[in-house]
């Protein structure tokens, strides 16, 4: 039985899965309460022996010490971790662990398929894994909230706004013009990126995850497949692959 942890700056997303991938528990908790929640899960699931972690920051020493004492196997995903896809990224040490896990999750869910993975969070990342299992790389651009914050921060008079439904293309006030620029602009970007990849990779599957994925799913409708737990699923695949690697 596996515990998967996707650690952000303020919150953690976690899942308890059987070895075969069946979900038994899925929740989001404040990072400050993580250790307490994990301890509760250990008491609830006696067969919970392995844990894999993706973190946006370096491994937390205190958390690592606790996990090492509580589990038989602790895997902090990093650029040295063996994974079941071939990376062609030229700076693997700087590649986000969440991007790696999402790519592995997508490749496992759609085997022998060209897959574009879009992670819509603080940043929007685009990552391409081919039908032959090659991760080629992708791109990074500002996410929705980052765009709104930059308009407010780097100007003298523009207000700080946030995501809103039903934004029109033509703004008739400063606020609606900003919303159109950010939200219609980001949709145009995503549509354009998808179209560019479709031009190079036939039969492309597009998968989106991340905190703002619902916004894109509603706006882009049937052109993309949503999986909010793609990173956790990828972590489980990586953990299974790592266990097999150790047994060789």
N, C-alpha and C positions, 0 to 999 in steps of 0.2 A: 504494500500500500504506500502511496506517495503523497507527500505534501509539496505543493508548488506555490512559490511566493514571488509575486511581481511587486517589487518595492519602488514606490515613487518618493517624491520629496516629503509629502505630508501624509499620504495614505498608502496602504498596502492592499493588494488584491490577492486572495489566496484560494486554493482549491485542494480538496482531498479526493484523490482518485485511486481506484484499484489499479493493479499492475496492467490490466487490460485496457484502462482508460475510462472506465465507468465513473461518472462523477457522483460523489457521495455528499460533498459539501462545497459551497461556493459563496464567498462573501467578501466585502470590502470593509477594512477596519482602519482606524487612525494608526499611523506608524508608531506612536507612543504606546499603544496598547497591544502591539503585535505579540510580544513575548507572552503576555498573559493569555491571549487568545490561543496561541500555539500550544501552550501548556494544557489548556482546557481540551484542545483537540487530541492531544496525546492520551489524555485520560479517557476520552470518548472512543478512541479508535486504538485498541491495543496492538494492532498489526501495523501501525504507522511507524515505519523504520527508516525511510529514505526521504530526503528533502532536496529540492533543487530551487535555486534562487536567481532571479534576474533583478539587478539593482541599477538605478540610474547613477548611483555614486559608488565609491569604493566600499568593499565589505566593512560593515560595522563590527568592530572588534568585540564589543560586549555581546552583540547578538550572535556573532560567530561562535564565541566561547560557549554560550548557552546551547546553541544548536549542536555543536560538536559533542557536548556532553549528553545530549538528549536523543540523538539519532545515530544509527549505525553508519549511515552514509550521508554526507553533506556535500553538495555540489554547488559552488558559486560559479555561475556561467561567466566565462571570460574568453579572450581571444585564443587561449590555448586549449579550450575544451573541444574534444573531438565531436563533430556533428555529422549527421547523415546527408549533408549537401557539400558541394565543393565550393569554397569561397574564392572569388577572384578579386576581392577588395584589396587595394594596394596598401591601405593603412589599417590592418585588422585590429590593432590595439586601440584605435579611436572609434571603432564601429560600435554603436549602441547595442547592448545586450538584448534589449527589447526588440530591436530590429532583427537580430539573429534568430531569436526565439519565434518571432512572427513568421519569418521566412520558412523556418523548419516546419512550423505548424501548417502553413499553407501547402508546402511541398508534400507533406504527409496526407493532408486532406484531399489534395488533387494530384495524385501521382501521375507522372508522365504527361504533365500539362504545363504549358507556359502560364505562370501566375504573376500578376502584378499585385503586390501587397501595399495597401495605403493605410498608414497609421495616422489618424487625425486626432492629435492631442495638442500639447503646447506648440510643437512643430508638426508640420505635415511631412511625413517621410514616404517616399516611393521606393520600392525595392522589387527587383525582378529576379525570379528563379525560373530557369528554363525546364522544359520537359525532360532534359537529360540530367537534371539535378544540379545544375550549375548556378550559383548565386553570382550575378554579374555586378550588382551594385544598384545605385538609383540616385535619388536626389532628396534634398531637405529644403523646406521653405517655411516661412512663419505660419503658425496656426491662426485660427480666428481671433482668439483673445489677444494674442501677441500683436496682431494687426490693429485691433482697436486701441490697445495700450500705446502703441507707437504713434498713432495719430494724435492722441492726447498728450503724450510725453514730449514730442518733438515739435509741437506747435504751441502758440500762445493762447489760443482761444477755443480750440476744438474740444468738446466735452469727452468724457470717458463713457463709452457705450458698451453694450454687450450683445450677445447673440439674441436674435429675435426672429420669430416666424413671420412668413408672409411679406418679405421685403420686395418692394417693387423695383423694377429696373431703373426707372426715372425718378430720382429724388427731387422733391419739391420744397425741401427745407434743408438746412445744414445737417440736421440729424439723419433725415432720410437719405440724403446724398451720401453721407458717411456709411450708412448701412448698405446702401447699394454698392458703393465702392468696395467695401470689405466682403460682403456676403455674395453679391453677384460676381464680384471679381474673383473670389476664391473658387466659386463653382465653375467659372469660365476656365480657370487654371486647371482644375481637376479634370474637366471634360477634355481640355486640350492635351494634357499629359496622357490620359487614357487613349485618346485618338492617336497620338504619336506612337505609343507602344503598340497599339493594334496594327499600325502600319508596318512595324518591323517584325512582330511576332504573331503568327496566325493562331487562330483558335485560343485567343488570350482569355484567361479567367481573371477577373478583378475581384479582390477580396479587401474589405475595409474593416478596420478595427479602431479602437481608441475612444476617448471620451466624447468626441464630437461626431462620431460615426453616424449617429441617428439623423443628424441634420443632413448629411450627404445622402444617406439612403432615401430619405423622403424626397429630396430634390432631384436625385438622379434616377430614382425609381428602379426599374428592372435591369439596369446596366451593370450593377455590382452586387456582390454577395457579402452580407454582413456577418461577422463573427466577433462578438465582443470579447470572447475568451481565447483568442488566437494565440496570444503570448503564453498563457498558461498551458494550452494544449501543446504548443511547441516545446515548452519546458519539459513536459512529460515524455515527449518523443526523445528529446535529448538525454534525459535521465535514463531511459531504457537503453538507448544507444551506448551511453557511458558504462552502464552495468555490463553490457555485452563486451565492450572494449576491455574492461578490467579482467574479464574472465578468459581472455584469449591467452 
